[in-house]
Amino acid sequence: MVASGTRDRAAVATKAPRSYRSTVGAKQVMAVTGLLLLLFLVAHMAGNLKVFFGAESFDHYAHWLRDIGAPVLPHMWYLWIQRFVLTAALVGHAWAATALALRAKRARPVRYAHRPKVQGSYAARTMRWGGVIILLFLVWHLLDLTVGTVNPVGNPATPYANVAAGFAPSRWPVTLFYALAVVAVGFHVRHGLFSALRTLGQRTAKGEQRARVAALGFAILLCAGFLVVPFAVLVGWVGPA
């Protein structure tokens, strides 16, 4: 009997660190991939804003992206490396989020008949459908402004014209879908950044309040930076070259 109890305690002691390590590992993957994706979003948003400098400036920027690393890297290699890294980061981020969610669910297997409503942010409760919207948008966005299959112009040599045609007033449903996806990204960024700041030690009431304000402010600026371009095309501030 004593030996059996000792074995049980040893098994629990062995299992707990392993579970802890796997949880920490998933959180680390979530943090690193989230940071990579966030840096890309900021850089992408900044590049998009060059559309306000005119067709020549925007087209030059878009063509420069294809030649980054030259002559060491052949034409377009940087973009393909970037796409590969971003795809791996997106898959890793989704895997970590799913693994952590399933682990948390297994840790609370018992359902109560009168379970009190869990208080949580709107962003936390909508991460699932927001992720679906973002995934669908990524597919459309690549077909529209990267591959050009569904873009009215679809000419890789004229990125400015592609943007102007892609968000033309007659294609307002596309602009609406774009706006919805950007808002979903904003919720993701706000929730993820707030969680990261809490992990870094902002656990006091005042610290959490600051983290909420910082995360919300950053998310709003990011969304505004992305939405101003299609809005400008929609109202005619940015038009065909």
C-alpha positions in Angstrom: 0.0 0.0 0.0 2.8 2.3 0.9 4.7 1.4 -2.2 1.6 2.0 -4.4 1.1 5.5 -2.8 4.8 6.3 -3.4 4.6 5.3 -7.0 1.5 7.4 -7.5 3.1 10.5 -6.0 6.2 9.8 -8.1 4.1 9.6 -11.2 2.4 12.9 -10.4 5.7 14.5 -9.7 7.1 13.3 -13.0 4.0 14.3 -15.0 3.6 17.8 -13.6 7.0 19.2 -14.7 6.5 17.7 -18.1 3.1 19.3 -18.5 4.5 22.6 -17.2 7.4 22.5 -19.7 5.0 21.8 -22.6 2.8 24.7 -21.5 5.7 27.0 -21.2 7.0 25.8 -24.6 3.6 26.6 -26.2 3.6 30.0 -24.7 7.1 30.7 -25.9 6.1 29.7 -29.4 3.0 31.9 -29.1 5.1 34.9 -28.0 7.9 34.5 -30.6 5.5 33.9 -33.6 3.2 36.7 -32.4 6.1 39.1 -32.3 7.2 38.2 -35.8 3.7 38.6 -37.1 3.3 41.9 -35.3 6.6 43.3 -36.7 5.5 42.3 -40.2 2.1 44.1 -39.7 3.8 47.3 -38.6 6.2 47.2 -41.5 3.4 46.3 -44.0 1.3 49.2 -42.7 4.1 51.7 -43.0 4.7 50.5 -46.6 1.1 50.8 -47.5 1.1 54.5 -46.4 3.5 55.3 -49.3 0.5 55.1 -51.6 -0.2 58.7 -50.5 3.1 59.8 -52.1 1.8 58.9 -55.5 2.0 56.1 -58.0 5.7 56.5 -58.8 6.8 56.4 -55.2 4.6 53.5 -54.3 5.5 51.4 -57.3 9.2 52.1 -56.6 8.8 50.8 -53.1 6.9 47.7 -54.2 9.6 46.9 -56.8 12.4 47.6 -54.2 10.9 44.8 -52.0 11.4 42.3 -54.8 15.1 43.2 -55.0 16.0 43.3 -51.3 19.3 41.5 -50.8 20.6 42.0 -54.3 23.0 41.0 -55.7 23.5 38.4 -53.0 19.9 37.3 -53.3 18.3 36.8 -56.7 15.2 38.7 -57.7 12.2 37.9 -55.5 14.1 35.6 -53.1 13.7 37.9 -50.2 9.9 38.0 -50.6 9.7 34.2 -50.8 11.9 33.8 -47.7 9.6 36.3 -45.9 6.5 34.4 -47.0 8.0 31.1 -45.8 8.9 32.6 -42.4 5.5 34.3 -42.0 3.7 31.1 -43.0 5.7 29.1 -40.5 5.0 31.8 -37.8 1.3 31.8 -38.6 1.1 28.0 -38.4 3.1 28.0 -35.2 1.0 30.7 -33.7 -2.2 28.8 -34.5 -0.8 25.5 -33.1 0.3 27.2 -29.9 -3.1 28.8 -29.4 -4.9 25.6 -30.1 -2.6 23.6 -27.8 -3.0 26.0 -24.9 -6.8 26.2 -25.3 -7.1 22.4 -25.3 -4.8 22.1 -22.3 -6.8 24.6 -20.4 -10.0 22.8 -21.3 -8.6 19.4 -20.1 -7.6 21.1 -16.8 -11.3 21.9 -16.1 -13.1 18.7 -17.3 -16.1 19.1 -14.9 -19.0 21.2 -16.0 -21.2 22.8 -13.4 -24.9 23.0 -13.8 -24.9 26.6 -12.6 -21.5 27.8 -13.6 -21.1 31.6 -13.3 -20.4 33.5 -16.4 -16.6 33.9 -17.0 -15.6 37.5 -17.2 -13.3 38.2 -20.0 -12.5 40.8 -22.6 -14.5 40.9 -25.9 -11.2 40.2 -27.7 -10.6 37.0 -25.8 -14.1 35.7 -26.4 -13.9 36.4 -30.2 -10.4 35.1 -31.0 -11.8 32.0 -32.6 -14.2 33.6 -35.2 -11.7 36.5 -35.6 -9.1 33.9 -36.6 -11.4 32.4 -39.2 -12.1 35.9 -40.7 -8.4 36.7 -40.8 -7.6 33.4 -42.5 -10.3 33.9 -45.2 -9.1 37.4 -45.7 -5.5 36.4 -46.2 -6.5 34.0 -49.0 -8.5 36.8 -50.7 -5.9 39.4 -50.1 -3.2 37.2 -51.7 -5.4 36.5 -54.7 -6.2 40.2 -55.0 -3.1 42.2 -54.5 -0.3 39.6 -54.6 -1.2 37.1 -57.3 -3.7 39.4 -59.0 -6.2 36.7 -59.9 -9.3 38.6 -58.6 -8.0 42.1 -59.1 -9.5 44.2 -61.9 -6.0 45.2 -63.1 -3.8 42.4 -61.7 -0.6 43.7 -63.2 2.5 43.0 -61.0 4.3 45.9 -62.7 1.7 48.5 -61.5 1.1 47.9 -57.7 -0.4 51.4 -57.3 -3.0 50.7 -60.0 -3.8 47.4 -58.4 -4.5 49.0 -55.1 -6.6 51.8 -56.7 -8.6 49.2 -58.6 -8.9 46.7 -55.7 -10.6 49.3 -53.4 -12.5 51.2 -56.1 -16.0 52.5 -55.0 -17.7 49.8 -57.1 -15.9 47.1 -55.1 -17.2 48.4 -51.7 -18.0 44.8 -50.5 -14.2 44.0 -50.8 -13.4 47.2 -48.8 -16.0 46.2 -46.2 -14.5 42.7 -45.9 -11.0 44.3 -45.6 -12.2 46.6 -42.8 -13.8 43.7 -41.0 -10.6 41.6 -41.2 -8.5 44.6 -40.0 -10.8 45.1 -37.0 -10.4 41.4 -36.2 -6.6 41.8 -36.4 -6.9 44.7 -34.1 -8.8 42.7 -31.5 -6.1 40.0 -31.7 -3.3 42.5 -31.4 -5.0 44.2 -28.4 -5.5 40.9 -26.6 -2.1 39.5 -27.4 -0.2 42.6 -26.4 -2.1 43.0 -23.2 -1.4 39.4 -22.3 2.3 39.9 -23.2 2.6 42.9 -20.9 0.9 41.1 -18.1 3.4 38.2 -18.5 6.2 40.7 -18.3 5.0 41.7 -14.8 2.2 44.2 -15.2 0.0 42.5 -12.6 -0.8 45.3 -10.2 -4.1 47.1 -10.7 -2.3 50.2 -11.9 0.0 48.2 -14.1 -2.8 46.3 -15.7 -4.7 49.5 -16.4 -1.6 50.9 -18.2 -1.2 47.7 -20.1 -4.8 47.9 -21.3 -4.4 51.5 -22.4 -1.1 50.8 -24.2 -2.5 47.6 -26.0 -5.7 49.4 -27.0 -3.9 52.5 -28.3 -1.4 50.4 -30.3 -4.2 48.3 -31.8 -6.2 51.5 -32.8 -3.2 53.1 -34.5 -2.4 49.8 -36.3 -6.0 49.5 -37.5 -6.2 53.2 -38.5 -2.9 52.8 -40.5 -4.4 49.9 -42.5 -7.9 51.3 -43.0 -6.9 54.8 -44.2 -5.7 53.4 -47.5 -8.9 51.7 -48.7 -10.9 54.6 -47.2 -8.8 57.1 -49.2 -9.5 55.1 -52.4 -13.1 54.8 -51.6 -13.7 58.6 -51.3 -11.4 59.5 -54.2 -8.3 60.8 -52.3 -6.3 58.0 -54.0 -7.3 57.2 -57.6 -5.9 55.7 -60.8 -2.5 57.0 -61.8 
